[in-house]
Amino acid sequence: MLLKTLKALECSLHDARRHDREWLERLLHPDFREITRSGRRVDRAETIASLVCEKTPPPVLSRDFELTHLREGCVILHYRTFHVDGSRESLRTSCWLLSEEDRWTLVFHQGTPAAGAV
């Protein structure tokens, strides 16, 4: 059940909701940090600004979701993403925390090109 919930939240960042500032502000933890696929470190404000202004990104597909429980209310979600044509395959890792409002928030994300990915 938790894997299904977090997979849906994670995939919401791959579709039209990624442009919804209000959604992003609810979903991203106040201390959110990311290491992008290109190796840049960005914070919550930079991520939200970038996603809200993004112009029609190519569709992102994902698969191979796995969940690692670190402690009560803290998990890591591992998965792969790729474009429809199979390019830009990436390994993804997201750390999710359960808030005091009983809502999952994304506190950290990293994307790394998969071995041999273009």
C-alpha positions as CSV (number, residue, x, y, z in Angstrom):
1,M,0.0,0.0,0.0
2,L,2.8,2.5,0.9
3,L,4.7,1.7,-2.3
4,K,1.6,2.4,-4.3
5,T,1.0,5.7,-2.5
6,L,4.6,6.9,-2.9
7,K,4.8,5.7,-6.5
8,A,1.7,7.8,-7.3
9,L,3.2,10.9,-5.6
10,E,6.6,10.4,-7.3
11,C,4.9,10.0,-10.7
12,S,2.9,13.1,-10.2
13,L,6.2,14.9,-10.6
14,H,6.5,13.4,-14.1
15,D,3.2,14.8,-15.5
16,A,1.3,18.1,-15.6
17,R,1.2,18.5,-11.8
18,R,4.9,19.3,-12.0
19,H,3.9,22.8,-13.1
20,D,1.4,23.3,-10.2
21,R,3.2,25.6,-7.7
22,E,0.6,24.9,-4.9
23,W,1.0,21.1,-5.4
24,L,4.8,21.4,-5.4
25,E,4.7,23.5,-2.2
26,R,2.6,20.8,-0.5
27,L,4.7,17.9,-1.8
28,L,8.2,19.2,-1.3
29,H,9.4,19.3,2.3
30,P,10.7,22.7,3.5
31,D,14.2,21.3,3.6
32,F,14.0,19.7,0.2
33,R,17.3,19.3,-1.7
34,E,18.0,17.6,-5.1
35,I,21.1,16.4,-7.0
36,T,20.0,16.6,-10.6
37,R,20.8,14.1,-13.3
38,S,23.4,16.5,-14.5
39,G,25.0,16.7,-11.1
40,R,23.8,20.1,-9.9
41,R,22.7,20.6,-6.3
42,V,19.4,22.6,-6.1
43,D,17.1,23.6,-3.2
44,R,13.4,23.7,-2.9
45,A,12.9,27.2,-4.2
46,E,15.1,26.5,-7.3
47,T,13.3,23.3,-8.0
48,I,9.8,24.9,-7.8
49,A,10.8,27.8,-9.9
50,S,12.3,25.5,-12.5
51,L,9.4,23.2,-12.7
52,V,6.7,25.9,-12.8
53,C,8.4,27.6,-15.7
54,E,9.3,24.5,-17.6
55,K,8.1,24.3,-21.2
56,T,6.6,21.0,-22.3
57,P,9.1,18.4,-21.1
58,P,9.2,15.0,-22.9
59,P,7.1,12.4,-21.2
60,V,9.0,10.4,-18.5
61,L,8.2,6.8,-18.0
62,S,9.2,4.9,-14.8
63,R,9.6,1.3,-13.6
64,D,11.3,-1.0,-11.1
65,F,10.0,0.8,-8.0
66,E,11.5,-0.5,-4.7
67,L,11.0,0.8,-1.2
68,T,13.5,0.8,1.7
69,H,12.2,1.5,5.2
70,L,14.7,3.6,7.2
71,R,12.5,4.1,10.3
72,E,8.9,4.9,11.1
73,G,7.8,7.7,8.8
74,C,11.0,7.7,6.7
75,V,11.5,5.7,3.5
76,I,13.6,5.7,0.4
77,L,12.1,5.0,-3.0
78,H,14.3,3.6,-5.7
79,Y,13.3,3.4,-9.4
80,R,14.3,3.9,-13.0
81,T,13.1,6.6,-15.5
82,F,13.5,6.9,-19.3
83,H,12.0,8.8,-22.2
84,V,9.4,7.2,-24.5
85,D,12.1,6.4,-27.0
86,G,14.2,4.6,-24.4
87,S,16.8,7.4,-24.1
88,R,18.0,9.1,-20.9
89,E,17.6,6.2,-18.6
90,S,18.3,7.2,-15.1
91,L,18.4,5.7,-11.6
92,R,16.4,7.6,-9.2
93,T,16.3,7.8,-5.4
94,S,13.9,9.8,-3.3
95,C,13.7,10.1,0.5
96,W,10.1,10.6,1.8
97,L,9.2,11.8,5.3
98,L,5.8,11.5,6.9
99,S,4.8,15.0,8.2
100,E,3.0,15.8,11.5
101,E,-0.1,16.2,9.3
102,D,0.2,12.6,8.3
103,R,1.2,13.6,4.7
104,W,4.2,12.2,2.8
105,T,6.7,14.9,1.7
106,L,9.7,14.6,-0.5
107,V,12.9,15.8,1.3
108,F,15.6,14.6,-1.1
109,H,15.9,13.4,-4.7
110,Q,18.8,12.3,-6.8
111,G,18.9,11.3,-10.4
112,T,21.9,9.5,-11.9
113,P,22.4,8.4,-15.5
114,A,22.2,4.6,-15.8
115,A,25.3,2.9,-17.0
116,G,25.5,3.2,-20.8
117,A,22.6,5.7,-20.8
118,V,22.6,8.4,-23.5
